[in-house]
Amino acid sequence: MRWTKSENVIWEELDGGALLIDTKSGSRWTLSAAAAATWKLCDGKRTLGEMAEVLCQKRAIIAEFCAQFEVLGLLKGQDVVCAAPIVFSSANSSPFSFQSAGIGSSPRRRPSPRGNSGPG
């Protein structure tokens, strides 16, 4: 499998990790350093095996991370011939972590003549 970033996702590196923003939904995610390194390698040119070799990680861990991001709509997978099956682990021993950073916009009230600081 080869993975590419979705066109609707913008991202920026932050202190070794990264921040991803889905421009369609406004959802945001913060990535750990290991997850950010994987994200950067999702260019559609590398296979899971090549990514695992660059990151010195097990293929299954990278596949699980990429599959989760595909479900979220952040990555797209392209099938390639796979030499060995991928086994997903239910154990939470992955160094790759990410968390939702919430929605980008919040409900807003119309400003009153006194601004937004008055009772609502």
C-alpha positions in Angstrom: 0.0 0.0 0.0 1.2 3.5 -0.8 -0.3 6.5 1.0 -0.9 10.1 -0.1 -2.1 13.1 1.8 -5.7 14.3 1.0 -5.9 17.5 -0.9 -8.1 19.1 1.7 -5.5 18.8 4.5 -3.1 21.5 5.3 -0.3 20.9 7.9 2.6 22.5 9.6 5.4 21.1 11.7 5.4 22.2 15.4 8.2 21.4 17.9 9.0 18.0 16.4 5.3 17.1 15.9 2.8 18.5 13.5 -0.7 20.1 13.3 -3.1 18.9 10.6 -6.2 20.8 9.6 -9.0 19.4 7.4 -10.1 22.5 5.4 -13.5 20.9 4.6 -14.6 20.1 8.2 -12.3 22.4 10.2 -11.2 19.5 12.3 -7.6 19.6 13.7 -5.2 17.0 14.9 -1.9 17.3 16.7 0.7 14.6 15.9 3.6 13.3 18.0 7.1 13.4 16.5 6.8 9.7 15.3 3.4 10.3 13.7 4.6 13.5 12.1 7.6 11.7 10.6 5.2 9.1 9.2 2.9 11.8 7.8 5.8 13.4 6.0 6.6 10.1 4.2 3.0 9.7 2.9 3.9 11.1 -0.5 2.6 8.2 -2.6 6.1 7.2 -3.7 7.0 4.9 -0.8 5.5 1.5 0.1 4.7 0.5 3.7 7.9 -1.5 3.8 10.0 1.4 2.6 8.4 3.7 5.2 9.0 1.2 7.9 12.7 0.9 6.9 13.2 4.7 7.0 11.4 5.0 10.4 12.9 1.8 11.9 9.4 0.7 12.8 7.3 -2.4 12.2 5.2 -2.3 9.0 2.1 -3.2 10.9 2.4 -0.1 13.2 2.7 2.2 10.2 -0.1 0.5 8.4 -2.4 0.9 11.4 -1.5 4.6 11.7 -2.2 5.2 8.0 -5.4 3.1 8.0 -6.7 5.2 10.9 -5.9 8.4 9.0 -7.6 7.0 5.9 -10.8 6.5 8.0 -10.5 10.2 9.1 -10.2 11.3 5.5 -6.6 12.6 5.9 -4.8 10.0 3.8 -5.7 8.0 0.7 -4.3 4.5 0.2 -3.3 3.1 -3.2 -3.0 -0.7 -3.5 0.3 -2.3 -4.5 1.3 -5.9 -4.5 2.1 -6.8 -0.9 4.6 -9.6 -0.1 3.5 -10.3 3.4 0.2 -9.8 5.2 -0.2 -7.0 7.7 -1.4 -8.0 11.1 -3.0 -5.2 13.2 -2.4 -5.3 16.9 -5.0 -4.4 19.5 -2.2 -3.5 22.0 -1.6 0.2 22.5 2.2 -0.1 22.2 2.5 2.2 19.2 4.9 5.2 19.4 2.6 7.0 16.9 0.1 9.2 18.7 -2.3 11.8 17.6 -5.3 13.5 19.0 -8.1 15.6 17.8 -7.5 19.3 18.5 -11.2 20.1 18.1 -13.1 21.9 15.4 -11.6 25.1 13.9 -14.6 27.4 14.3 -16.9 27.8 17.2 -20.5 29.0 17.3 -20.6 32.7 17.4 -23.2 35.1 18.7 -24.1 38.3 16.9 -22.4 41.2 18.7 -24.6 43.4 20.8 -24.2 47.2 20.8 -21.9 46.5 23.8 -19.8 43.9 21.9 -19.6 40.2 22.8 -18.7 40.8 26.4 -22.3 41.5 27.6 -24.7 38.9 28.9 -25.8 36.5 26.3 
